[in-house]
Amino acid sequence: MGILDTLGEVAGAVAAIEGAKKLDPNAGLLTEAAASVAGFEGAGALESAIAKKKGETEAEAESSDADSQADDSQS
């Protein structure tokens, strides 16, 4: 886990806390803590999903390139 991943998760937590404060200006510490955990976990899950999708896309591109090269060599 790199520093950029951690920064993304912290940014998600901060955004979630600010969102909770806007929805409920009288939100207590427990509400803010729950929002920060949800934002932290949500940002981490989002980054993981993006990385997984990027890996799948790259794998498909490599597979497509290999198929193209195989077709070219058979011609």
C-alpha positions as CSV (number, residue, x, y, z in Angstrom):
1,M,0.0,0.0,0.0
2,G,1.6,3.2,-1.1
3,I,1.4,6.7,0.2
4,L,-1.1,7.7,-2.6
5,D,-3.5,4.9,-1.6
6,T,-3.3,6.2,2.0
7,L,-3.9,9.8,0.9
8,G,-6.9,8.7,-1.1
9,E,-8.4,6.9,1.9
10,V,-7.8,9.9,4.2
11,A,-9.4,12.2,1.6
12,G,-12.4,9.9,1.5
13,A,-12.7,10.0,5.3
14,V,-12.5,13.8,5.3
15,A,-15.1,14.1,2.6
16,A,-17.4,11.8,4.4
17,I,-17.1,13.8,7.7
18,E,-17.8,17.0,5.8
19,G,-20.8,15.4,4.2
20,A,-22.1,14.2,7.5
21,K,-21.7,17.7,9.0
22,K,-23.6,19.3,6.1
23,L,-26.5,16.8,6.5
24,D,-26.6,17.1,10.3
25,P,-24.8,20.2,11.7
26,N,-25.4,18.9,15.2
27,A,-23.8,15.5,14.4
28,G,-22.1,14.0,17.4
29,L,-18.6,12.5,17.6
30,L,-20.0,9.0,17.0
31,T,-21.7,10.0,13.8
32,E,-18.5,11.7,12.6
33,A,-16.4,8.7,13.5
34,A,-18.8,6.4,11.6
35,A,-18.7,8.6,8.6
36,S,-14.9,8.7,8.6
37,V,-14.6,4.9,8.8
38,A,-17.2,4.6,6.0
39,G,-15.3,7.2,3.9
40,F,-11.9,5.5,4.5
41,E,-13.2,2.0,3.6
42,G,-15.2,3.3,0.7
43,A,-12.2,5.1,-0.8
44,G,-10.1,2.0,-0.4
45,A,-12.7,-0.2,-2.0
46,L,-13.1,2.2,-4.9
47,E,-9.3,2.3,-5.5
48,S,-9.2,-1.5,-5.4
49,A,-12.0,-1.8,-7.9
50,I,-10.4,0.7,-10.2
51,A,-7.1,-1.2,-10.0
52,K,-8.8,-4.5,-10.7
53,K,-10.7,-3.1,-13.7
54,K,-7.4,-1.6,-15.0
55,G,-5.7,-5.0,-14.7
56,E,-8.6,-6.7,-16.5
57,T,-8.5,-4.1,-19.3
58,E,-4.7,-4.6,-19.7
59,A,-5.1,-8.4,-19.7
60,E,-7.8,-8.1,-22.4
61,A,-5.5,-5.9,-24.5
62,E,-2.6,-8.3,-24.1
63,S,-4.9,-11.2,-25.1
64,S,-6.2,-9.3,-28.1
65,D,-2.6,-8.4,-29.2
66,A,-1.6,-12.1,-28.9
67,D,-4.6,-13.1,-30.9
68,S,-3.7,-10.5,-33.6
69,Q,-0.2,-11.7,-33.8
70,A,-1.3,-15.3,-34.0
71,D,-3.6,-14.4,-36.9
72,D,-0.9,-12.5,-38.7
73,S,1.5,-15.4,-38.5
74,Q,-1.1,-17.8,-39.9
75,S,-1.7,-15.6,-43.0
